[in-house]
Amino acid sequence: MKTQFASLLLAFALTTSSVSFANQPTAFKTDPAGKAAFEVAFIPQSGNMKLNVAVEKTSKSALVIRFLDAKGNELASQRVGKNELKKQVRFDLTELPDGAYKVEVTDGTDTQVKDLTITTNSSRTISAG
């Protein structure tokens, strides 16, 4: 008679995704007093595949935050109004395929761009009960 142990061999495929940023120098527009007109923080949350973009402005200019694919096609955008000095925008990346993307923040004069990559890592394990 065969033991239950031999019949309970299970294989699981585990998939995880991650978001990574390319290292780039940061350049900000400066006002006449020498202060940056806007500052941007990019906060990837790999566990739930969300990307937070936090913007803080020192001027009354409007900003546009755009999420682009590798070919420059706009996948999503969010406007930051003239009177909004701080804003946080969340992009949901769960449905996007692996590949290269960009986040662009601009006030129409100056632009800050960050490259990011979505990759899926797979591993297989065997568990016996």
Secondary structure by P-SEA (a helix, b strand, c coil): ccccccccbbbbbbbbbbccccbbbbbbbbcccccccbbbbbbbccccbbbbbbbbbcccbbbbbbbbcccccccccccccccccbbbbbbbcccccbbbbbbbbbcccbbbbbbbbbbbbbbbbbbcc
